[in-house]
């Protein structure tokens, strides 16, 4: 099997897996319990938060553990949006489906006014674009760090300067960016992340909400995780995720070069009839390709039966019949979007795997 779907999910690192087993075996108590075993589990959670806060240079009290990136997006956006009386929300056209889900909910149930920001010819929301779009009624800006379909990276620091100068909080979906690209999240109002995107366990997300930003707690009479977690925290997942993040953080530069080399190699090997999409994208771990005639889902299904694992669009949107919003924003037609495939690399992939995949793709779909 050749696994080129690291954007959808990643295998757990050896360090993360070993940590999970150890914590699950020895620290199984409820971290909120008052007895010795509960205190020990709770101490591990507190230490994990401190480690993450130090890595990301954010106040530890702003960190919240969730079930994943989607829940982090839902809770973070709702809390920031309802923390102000302003009903205007600006959002990029390249976001994950979970962002649009919560925005649709706010629009339909609370009369929020959602405005989609334009992008330039490279898929970027520039500081100038954002500055022109902010009005007196803008209460929140939402812009992802790294696009999951193309690898386009937004200049979060520059965009946050514009938002901060206007007195508007910026929420960043950092699910595909954290520990993969250089990213300063220390000054944003909030961000989301998900452990299974950086070789950690599934069902463990990170939500950060700046203590300096006004938010509204989503659950009444819930006291775990600053009022954001109505259930029991999964201690093994949290500790394993922290180890995975630390490992990915330490190897970020090397991993970035490695996936960049693999993308260059793939682009040099594919047939001329297979067209790269957003080849300029700043994160090279994602390589979007447009097949000359075959539907992307057909190619992914057929090649998948022979051990080549890759995707078309986000796994969270695979059953949505509508064309992907990112591809539409970049100017592709619906017919072209149907022929799109996404290859995404990880630290474990090799040059030999790229050679095998390119040969198979060229043979059947060029």
N, C-alpha and C positions, 0 to 999 in steps of 0.2 A: 504493500500500500504506500502511495505517495500522498501525503497530506498537505495540501496547499489551501487551507481554509482557516488560517489562524485569526482572521478577523471575526469569524463566527464564534469560535472558542479555541482555547489552547489546551494542550495537555498539561497536567500539573507537573511542576518541576520536582525533581527528586527531593530537594530540601523541603518543599511545601508538603509533599506527600508523607514524608517521614514525620514531619512536625504534626500533621493532622492525626496520624495514627497514635503518636505519643500522647497528644493532648486528649484525644477521644478515650484512650485507655485510662489515663491517670487524673484528668480534670473534668470529669463528667457531671459534676454538681452544677446546679443552677447558680449562675454568678450573682444573683440577687439574694440568695439564701444567707442567713445570718450565722450559720455554723462554720466551722473551720474549713470544710471542703468548699463551701460556697465562697468564702472569703478568698481562698486560694485561686479559684476560677476567676473571681472578680478582679483580683490583682493582675492576673494575666491579661485580661481585657484592658485594664488601665495602662499597663505597660505597652500593649500593642498600640493604643491611641497615642501614647507619648512618642513612640518610635515613628509613627506615621506623621505626626505633627512636626517632628524635628526634620524629617526628610523633606516635607513639603513647605516648611517654614510658615506654618499657620498655627493659630492658637488651638490648643488641644480641646478646649471647651466647645469649639465649633464643629468637631468631628462626630459623625453619627454613623453607626453601622446599620445597613439595611439588607434586604434580600437580593439586591442586584442593581444594575444600572437603570432599569426601567422604573423600579420603585424609587430610586434616588431622584430621577428626573421628575416623576410625578409629585413626590413630597416637596422637593426643593422649589419647583416652579410654583406650585400652589401656595406654599408658605410665603414666598417672596411676593407673589402677586397680591395675595390677600393682606399683606403687611402694609399696604399703602392704599389710599383712597383713589389713586389714579387708575384708570381702566385701560390705558393704552399699553400694548405689548408689541415689541418689535422682535422678529425672529428671522433667521436666515432661511433660504429655501433649500438648504442641504441637510436638515436635521434628521435624526433618527425618528422612526414612527412614534415612539413613546412620547416624544416632545409634542408632536402634533395632536396626539390623543388627548393629553391633558389640556392643551390649548383649546381644542374643540369643546371639551367639557366646560371650561371657564367661559367660553363664548356663548354656549347654549344655555348655561344655568345661571350665569351671573353678569351677562351683558358686557363681557370684556371685548375690546376692539383689537383684533389681531391684524397686524400689518406685516407682510412679508418683504424683507429687504431685498433689493437687487444685488447682483454680484457683477464683478468686472469680467473681462473675457477669459480670465484664468480661474474663475470661480471664487474669488475673494470678496468678502465684505470689507471694503477699505475703510480707514478712519473717516475719510471725507464722505463716503456714502452714509455711514452711521451718523455723523454729525448733522447732515442735512435732514435725516429722517426723524431725529429726536424733536419732540414738541413738548409744550407745557403739560400735556396729558400723558406723556410716556411714563409708565411706572416700572417697566422692566424690559431688559434686553436679554435675548437668549441667542447665543452663538456657540456652536460646537468648536472643539479644538482641532480634531482630525476627522475628516469625512470617511465613513466606513466603506463607501463605494469606490472612491477614487484615490484617497490618500491626500487630498488637498488639505493644507494646514492653514488655519487662520492666525493672524497676528494678534493674539489675545492681549498681550501687554499694551499694544497701541490702541486697541479697541476699548480696553478698560480705562485708559486715560481719558478717552472721549466721553465714555459713560460717566465716569467719576466726576469729570468737570461739569457735566450737566446735572449731577445729583441723582443719577439713575443707576440702580443696581444691575450688574451684569452676572448672569448665570451661565456657566460653561459646562456643556456635556463633554467631559474629558475621558469618556470611556475608552475611546480608541487612541488616546494620546498619552495617558499617564504612563510613565516609565518607558515610553517608546521614542518620544521626541523631546528636546529641551522645551520645557513649559513652566512658566512662572505663574502659579495660581495663588500666590500669597496675598494678593490685593483685591481679588475678585470677591463679589458678594456671596457666591456659592458655586459649587461644582459637584459633578457626579463622577463616579468611577466604579469599575466592576472587576473583581479579582480574577474571574476566569478569562479575562482578556490579557492578563500578564502572568500566565502559568500558575495561577492560584485556583482555589476551589470554586465551584459554582455555588449559587445561592448566598453569596457574600458581596454586598456592595458598600460603597463609601459615599456618604453625603457630607459635604461641608457647607455650613452656613456661617458667614462671618458674624461674630458676636456684636459687631458694630452696625449691623444691618437689621432693620426692623422686620421681623417675620411673625407669622401667626402659626402657632402650634396646631397640627392637623387633628390631633385626638384629644378629647376632653377626658380628664381624670386618668391619663396615661403618664407614667413617670419614668419609664425606662428610656434611655437614650434621649434625654432632653424632651420627652413627650412625643417622640417620633417612632417608637417601637412598641406596638401593643401586645407583643408576644415575648417569648423567651429568646435571649440572644444565643446564637450558635457559637459557643466558645471555640471548638476545634476549627471551624471555618475561619473565624476572625484571626486566630493566631497563625494559622496556615497562610492566610491571605497576606498577613504582615510580613512573614518570611519571604513569600513570593515577591512582594513589592520591593523589599530590600534587595533581593537578589537581582531582580530586573533593573532596579535603579543603579546598582553597582556596575552592571554590564550594558547599560544603555548605549554608550558610544560604540562599543564593539558590536552589539547586535544591530545597531543602525547601519554600520558599514557592511555587515554581513548580508542583511536583506537587500541593501542597495546593490551589492555586487551580484546577487541572484537576479534582481530585476534587470540590470544591464545585460546579463547573460541571456535571459529569456527574450528580451527585445531584440537581441542580435541573432537569435535562432529562429524566431517565428517567420512564417512565410509573409511576403509583402502584401498579400491579400488580407491578412489579419491585421486590423488597424488598432494601434494603441489609443486609448482614451485618457485624456489628461495625463499624458506622459510626463508633463512638467511637475506633477504633484510632488510636494515637498517630502512627504513620508513615502519612502520607496518600498515599504513592506507590502504595499497594495499595487497590483498591476491590472488595470482594466483593459479588456480587449473586446473588439467588435468583430464578430465572425462575418465572413462574406455573405452567407446565405442561410445558415442553420440557426434555429432558435437556441438561445443560450441554455434554457432549461433542458432541451433535448440533448445538447452536448454534455451538460453536467450529469444528466441521468445516465446516458450511454457510457461515457468515460468512467463515471463513478462505479459502474458494474465491473469495470476492469481495474479498479483499484486507484484511480486518479480522483482525488477528493478536492473539489473546488466549488464555487458558488456562482450564482448570478447576482442577486441583490442580497440585502440583509436577510438573515434567517428569520428574523421577526416579521418580515414582510413577504415571505415567500408565497403565502396563500392569498395575498392581495392582488386582484387582477389588474389594478391600475398600474400604469408605467411608473417607474421609480422617479421621485421628485428631483433627486440630484441630477439624473441624466437629462431630465426635461429642462432643468435650470441651465445646463451646459449646452443646450441647443440641439440635442438629439431628437429625432422624431420618435413617435411611439413604435413604429416598425423597427427602427434602429435599436431602440432600447430593448426590444425583444431579442435581439441578437447579441446582447452584451453578456460577457462572463467576467468574473472577478477571481484573480489569483492572489492569494495572500500568503506571505512567507513568515517563517518564524526562525528562531535561533537553531532549531534542530534540523532544518532543511539543508540539503547539500547541492553542490553543482551537478553531480551525477543525476540527481532527481530532476533537475531542470532540463538536462539534456534528454532524458527519457520522455518527460512530459511534452517538450517541444516537438519531438519526433512524432509522438502519437497524435498531437493536435494537428500538425501539418499534414500528416497522412490522411486524416479523416475529414478535416474541416477547412482546408485552405482552398 
